[in-house]
Amino acid sequence: MKAAAVLRNSPRIWETLWEAEKKSAWRADQMDPVYSRIIELTKRAERGLVVDIGGGNGACLDKFTQAGWTDTYVVEHNMPACTQAEEKGHKAIKFDLEENSLDKLELPSVPTVIVCTEVLEHLTETTMHGILAWAKGTGAKCFFSIPNNRLGPDEEPQHARKLTVRQFLGLLREYFPDTRIECFEPWYQMGICNFGERKETISVCFPARNEELDIERVLKSFRPVADQMVVGVDPRSTDRTKEIAEAYAEVVFDLEDPQGKSVDGCEDEQAVHFSHIRNQCIDKCTCDWIFMTEAHEHLAKGHDTVLAFGDLIPKSAIIGFVFRTSADERWGYPWVIRRSSGIKFTRRVHNTPDYPLNAHVVRLPQIETFHQRHMANALERKAQRKIVNRKTLMEDWTSNKNEQSLFYLCSEWRQHDKRRALERLEELLALPPKNGAMRYQARMNLAEIYYERGEMAKARSVLIRCTEDDWNRTEHWIWLGDMAYDLENYREALQFYRYAAASIGDAPFTMWWIKLSCYTYLPAQRMAMCYAALGDGPNALVWARRVIDTIPEDAPPALVEECHRNEQYLIENVEGVQQPKTEASPVTEEVLE
């Protein structure tokens, strides 16, 4: 008796399904992100024969022909699909994969690219492995996609199996050792094979506790660049964190002693010794590089840069700084470590890897992670760290005179006791200057407390001195401008805003968090506001338009709409501003001179 997979996927059944497809393009629309990514990845591939195994009516191959490929073959087991593919200009071969071996497939040449999307989940085990073995033998670049750990997306009765990302990766690596997996929302995964082994490999790792609301997003984002994924799960977790991790990562293990009793005798059962648990993850990594992250911090940008580590990073480098982002904040952080260096994390809280001062460090601004924690988890974390952080930081400051611990102690107290925070900040700034970037941040924090207390003169005095510590930063100029603007000292405010506007589009690479808006649209918005208050309509319009030009791509729609309304308001209501008659004669920044 034939296997259920064969019966459910007979040519007769698929003839009916592909006849129905004539009236609907839902499959091509649903799979468009997958198809488009395949085309992006084959832009530099040698142009030759493309074969789509089980390619239906050629929806994926349509993308290839649009990109200039000419030899496109569909292999299908039913005539309606073959006919539809031929009508679109592809060559079609009627071929039953369950009845025949692909070794018998007659092609004019060896394929350059093989595509097999949403097919493997329909087949018997023998036929599925036969396709993978045949594809391996061609040496072609290969793409295999299936649903991600489900029978859907449409819960088709024709689907014979479901695989997690980890299972699918293991299957493909039996034939293609260099396989990597990319995930597509909401439910697809694609194996990318035969693109060549990397010169240097990457382990991605992180500890996790009760992170089921965020961890899958992180795993999906790093899976395309990771040769190995390692997740250490806090045994005190009570949700599906471990189950989700096991669907994606090669190594998932229970962390030992996560509160660090054996390390420093901590008695707080809810505490976490962050260095201790991070180092356990590092010890499980086996690749050339280790990319540490958090279970709620996904890889947002720079996938291609991570894939090219072996070509980009000097052999002598042992630490890589990447950008960490969170809403409007960004800061540089040493998340990337060369494993052979033996570098580990060292502190219980606010921890960073401990590396030699003379270490070869590289900056990787192309790479950004995004720190995004679900609100329920954020509140739980805040409560958990409320006491233990302050206690640990105070001990490190009093015992070891670690100025970073004093800074972070100030930050912790700001949330609970502003008076104590003010005292600690004043203590920090009275020390001989060593870390300019940290002192800059301390000044900003101190000025905020003075401002909230109504001590404007003290706040202004602190802000004026910010450039002593960090000439790259401009947030203080905007704040000083705002204080002058509130007092209707518009000329003074304008000068402060000019200082800030000089850095539009040139945000610094700093180890301390900056407000990205202060290096994009915000200085321009303040300039427009100030010129309008001074009655200088033409210059107000110039800067209002500069605001529109500098809004980040991911800005909220409401902000974009507001900027356009401000521009229109200036055109219609401010004296001296007229609607340009043609696109060739707009108001330009020449009016500033």
N, C-alpha and C positions, 0 to 999 in steps of 0.2 A: 504493500500500500504506500502511495506517495506521501511524503511529509506534508504536514499542514501548510508549511510555507509555500510549497509548490502549488497546492490546491488553491490557496488564497490569492496567488499571483499568476494564475494561468493566463495565457494570451487572450483567451475569450473574455475574462473579467476585465483585463486592461483595455481591450478594444472598446468596451462600453465606457470605461473611465476617460479614455482619450477622446472619444467622440463627444463626451460632455465638455471636455476642455476647450473645444472649438468655441463654445459660448461664454467661456470665462477664462480670464488670465490670472486667476488668483494664485496659482502655483508660482508663476514667474514673478508676480509682485511680492509674494511672501519670501521668495528666495533671493530677491534682488541684492540685499546686502552681501550674501555669500558669493553670488556671481560677480558682483562688482569688486570684491576683495580679490578674487581669483585673477581678474584682469589686471588689477593693480600689481599683484605679485609677479605677473608674467610679462610686464612691460619690457624688461630687459632680457627676456628669455630668447633663445634662438628661434626664429620663425620657422615652423615646419608643420608637421601633421598634428592636429588636435583630435583626440578621440574621446567622446563622451559615452561612457558605458552606462546603459540604462538612461540615456539622455532625453527620453520622451520626444517631444516635438521640437527640440533644439533650442529651448529658451536660453540656456547658458551659452550655447554656441553663437547665438545672436550677438552676445556681447563681444565675442572674439572677432566676428566679422566686422562689427562696428569699429574695433580696434585695429583693423587691417589684416587680420589673419585670413588666409584664403582656403587652406585645406582643412575642412572641418567635417568630421564623420560622427554620426549618431549610430550607436549600436542598440537596437531595441527588438523586442520579441513580438510586437504586434503591428499590423499594417497601418491603422489609423495614425499612430504616432509617427511612423516612418514617412507616411505620405505628407503629413503636416510639416515635418522637418524638411523634406525635399522641396515643398512649395516655397519655403523660405530660403532656398539656395544651398542647403547642406546636403551632403551625401549621406544616405541612410543604408544600413545593413540590417536586415531582419535576421536576428540571431537569438536563440533561446539559451540563456546562460545556464539554466538548470539541465538542459539536454546535451549541451556541447561544451567542450573545453575551449577557452579563448586561444589556445595554441592553434586551433583550427581556423581562427579568424583571418581572413585574407585582407590585408591592407597593402597599399602601394609602397609604403616605407615604414620604418620604425617610428613610432610616435615621439614627438618632442614633449607634448603635454598630455596627460591623461586626467580626465575629470570623471568622478563617480559620486554624484550628489544624491542623497536620499535614496540609495539603492541597497546598500549592504544590509540594512535592517529588514529587508524583504526576503532575504535568501536563506537557503539551508547553510549549515556550517561548512560543508564540503565546498559548495559553490563560492561562498564568501572567501574562504582561504585560497581557493583557486584563482580568484580575481587578483588578490593581493600578491600572490606568487608570480602571476603573469606580469603584473605591473612592475614588480621589482626587476624582473628579467629584462624589461625594455630599457631601463636606465632613465626613463622619462621623469620629468617633474610631475608629481602626482597630488591630487586633491580628492579627499574622501570626506563627505559630510553625512552626518546622521543626526536625528534628534538627540538632545542632551538629556539622557536619563529619563526618557518617557517614550510612550508608544506613539505620541502625537507628532506634529502639533494638532492634527485633526483626529487623533485616536483611531487611525485607519485600521480596520480589521486585517489589512494586508501586511501589517508589521509583525515580524516574527520575534523580535528581540528589542531590548533597550539596554543601553550601556552608559555608565557614568563616564566622565571625562577620563578618570584614572584608568578605567577598564579599556576604553577605546584607545588611549595612548599606549597601554601595554600590548594590545592587539597589533597596532600598527608598527610598534617598535620591534616586533618579531621579524618584520620584513624590512623596515626602514629605520635604522638606528637613529637617524638624525631627525625624526619626526617631532614636530611641535603642534600644539592644538590651540586654535583660536575659537572663542565662544561668541555667538551672536544672539542678541536679545530678540525674542524672549526665550527661544528654546533650541537653537541649533549649535552644533559644534563641528569644526572642520579640522581634519588632519592635513598638515602640509609636509610633504615628504620629498626626499631626494634633492634638496636644495644645497646640500653640502654640509659637512660637519663644521662646527664653529672652532675657531682657533683657541678660544678660551671659554670655558663653560660657566654657567651661573646657577648657584643655589639661591632660591628665595625662601626666607624663613621668617617666622614670627611666633610669639606665644599668644594664646587666646583663652578668654574666660567669658562664658555667656555672651557670645558674639553672633548668635544665629541671625540677627537682623542685618548684619553688615558683612560677615565673613565671605559669603559667596561672591559678592561684588569684588572683593579684593582678590580672591582666588582666580576668578575669571579674567581679571585685568592683568595679572602676572603670569598666568599659565602660558601665553604665547611666547614669552621670553625666557622661561625657566627650563633648564635641563633637569632640575630637581626642585621639588617643593617640600619644605619641612615645616610642620605645624606642631608646636608643643601645647597640649591642652591642659589647662588647670583642672585637676581632678575635682575641684569644688564646683565645676560648671554643672548647671541643672537643666540646660536646654539642648538643642540639637547641634551645638558647635562641632563636636567631634564627628558626628555623622556626616555633616556637610563637608568638613575637611577631608574625610576619607574618600569622598567622591571625586576629589581633585588632586590631592597631594600624594606623592610617593611615600613619604614618611610622616606618620601621625602617631604621636606618643604622649603618654601622661607625664607631665612635669613632676619632678620630685621636689618636695619641700618648697612650694612656691612662695610661702611667706618668709622663707629664709631663716627658720629657727636654727638650723645647723650652721648657718653662716655667721649670724651676729646675735643669736639668742632672742630674736623678736618674739614677744608674747602675744601680739595682736593676731588672732586667728584670721581676720579678714585682710590683713596686710599682704602686700605683694613686694617681693624683692626683685625689682626689674632687671638688674644686672644678672642676678642668679638665673632667672628663667630665660633671659636672652642667650646667655652663654650655653645653656643646655641645648638650645636650638642650634647654635653655631657648631657645637660638638657633633651634631648629627649630619652636618653638611659635608659633601664630598667633592664639590666642584672647585674650579679655580678661583671664582669670585663668590662672595656671599652678599646678597642684597637683603638687608634686614628691613622689615617694615612692621606695621601693626595690623591687627585683624580688622581695623576699620579705616585703613589708609591704603587706597588703591593706586595703581599706576595710571596716571591721567595722560601723560605725554612722554614721548621719547622711546617708544618701543623699538624702533629701528636702531637707535643709539645703543640701547642695551644689547641688542643682538650683535652689534659690531664691536663689542668691548675689545676683542682680541686685536682688532685693527686700529682702534682709537687710543687705547690707554698704554702709555709707556711701560715697559717691563719692570722698571724700577719703582713704579707707583704702587702704593699699598692702600691708599684711602681715596675714595671718591665722594665728593660733596654733590648732592643733588638738591633740587628745590623741593621743599615741602610747602604745600599750599593749604589754605583753609579759608573759604569764603574770600574775604578781601585781604587776607594776610599771606605772606610768603617769607620763607627764610631758608638759608642753606644749611644742610645737615649731612654729617658723614655716615650715610646709610650703607655705603658700598665698601667692602673690606676684602682685600686679597687674603684668601684662606691661609696660604703658606706663611703669612706674616705673624700669625698667632695672636693677633689683636683681639682683645675681649672688652666687654663692658665692665664698669668698675663700681658704680654707685647705686645705692638702693633706689633713689628717686631722681627724677630729672637727669637720667643717666645718658652718657655719651660714651662711645668707645675710647679707650685710653691708648693713644698712640704717641710715639716719640715726637718731640718738637721739631726734629730735623727730618721727619718722614716726608717722602715724596707724595704730595697731595695733588689731586687733579680736581678741577671744577667741571661739572657736567650740567650746565644750565639748560641743556635740551631736555633733560629728564625732570619730570615733575610727578610727585605723588600728591594725592588729595586726601586730607584728614577730614573724615566725615563720619561722625558717630551718631547713631540713632539717639533721640532725645532721652529715652528711658535709660539707655546705657550711660549716657553722659551724666545724668543725675546720680546714678548709682556710683559711678566712678568718683564724682565730686565728693559724695558722702564718705566713700571708702578712704580717700586720701586726705580727708580734712585734718586729721590729727597726726597720722604717721609721717606725713611729709614735713610738717613743721618741726616735729621732734627730731627727725633724722637730719634735716638741714641745719638746725641749730647746733646739733652735736658736731657736724662736720665743720661748721664755722668756728666754734669755740675750740675744738681740738686740733683741727688741721689748718685753720685760717684760709679755708677755700672761699675766695671771693664770689665764685659762681654760686656757691651754696647760700651765701649771704644775700645775693641778688634774688635767688628763687625764694628764699625765706620772706623777703619783702613782698614778692608777688603773692605768696600764699596769704600773708597777713592782710593784703589789700582787700581780699574778699571777706574778711571777718572782723578786722580791727584796724581802721585807717590810722589811728594814732600810733599804734606799734609799727605799722608799715612806714609811716613818715619818719619815725625815729631811726629805723633800720636803714632807710634810704639815705638819710642825712649822714649816718655812720659810714655807709658805703662811699658816698661822694667825698667824704673827708679823707679817705685813704689816698695815698699817692697813686696817680693814674697808671694803670697797667693795660686794661682792656678797654680801648676807646669805644668799640661798638656796644659793649655791655653798659658802660657808663652813659652812653647816649640814651639807651633804653631806660636806665635808672632815672635820668633827668626827666624824660617824658613822663614816667610814672609819678615822680615827685611833683612835677608841675600840675598833673591831673589832681592830686590830692589838695594842693594849695588852691587850685581853681574851685574845687568843690567846696572848700572851706571859705570861699569868698576873698582869699588873700591874693588879689590879682597882681599886685606889685611883685610879690615873691614868685608867683608863677611866671611872670614875664622875665624876671631876673634869671630864673633857672633856664628858661627856653632860649634866651639870648646867648647863653654860653654853650648851647648844644654843639655848635660847630667846632668847639675846642676838642671834642671827642670824636666826631665823625663828619668829615666834609662831604661824604657821599649822600648823606641823608637830608631830606628836605621837609619832612612832616612838620617840624617845628616852625618853619616859615609860614605854613598855612595856618597853624594855630595862632601864631603872633599876628598874622593878618586878620584873622577872625576877631581877635580881642580888640584890635584897633578899629575894625569895621563896626563892632558893637558900640564903640564910643563915638562913632561917626567921624573918625579920623581917616577919611578915605584916601588921602594922599599917602599917608603912612602905610595903611593897609595895602595899597596898590604896590608899594615898593617891596613889601614882604612877599606878596603874591608873585611878583616878577621873579624873585629869587627861586620860588618853588617851580614856576613855569619853565625855568631853564632846564629842568630835568624831566620834562615830559617825554615819555618814550625811552627813558634811560634809567630804569630802576636798578639800583646797585645789587651786586651779589654779596649779601651780608649774612652772617651767621645768626642774626637776630631778626625777629619778625618785622617786616615793613608793611605799611598799608599800600597796597597796589594802586588804589584809587588816587593816592597822592602823586603817583608818577604816570597817570594816564589823564583822565578827564577832569579831576577835581581842581587842579590849579587853573585850568582854562575856564571852568565854571565860575571860580572865584574872580578871575580877571573880568569876565563878562559882567558879573554882578557889580563889581567895583566901578567899572567904566560907566555902567548904567546909572549908578548912584551919583557919579560926577557929571552926568548929563552928556557924556561923550557917546552918542548913539552909534556912529560908524565903528568905533573900536569895540564897543559892546557886542555888535553883530559879528565882527571878526572872531572874537573869542567864543561867542555862542556857537558859531560854526566849527570852531576848533574842538569844542566839547563833543560835538557829533562825530567828528573825525577820530576822536581818541577814546570813545566808549569801548570797553572790551566786548569781544564777540559774544560772551556769555552773560552780558548785562541783562537784568530783568527788563521785559518789554515795557513795563510802566516807566522805567527810567529813560529808555529811548524815546518814548512818546513825550515825556516831559521836556526833554531837550529840544525836540522839534517844535513843541508848543512855545517854548521860550524864544526860539529863533523867529517864529511867526509873529509873536507878540512884539518883538523889537522892530520887525519890519513894519508893522501896522501902527505902532503907538509911540515910538521914540523919535523925537525930532532929529532931523538930519539923516534919517535912514529911509531909503527908498527901495522898492522892489527892483532888482536888476532887470533891465529890459531884455537882455539876451544872456545866454550862458557864457558868452565870450567876454562879458564885462561885469563880473561880480565885484563886490567890495573885497579888497584883499588886504593883507597885512601891511601894505605900503603906507597905509594911513598912520601907522605907528611912528613913522619917521618925520 
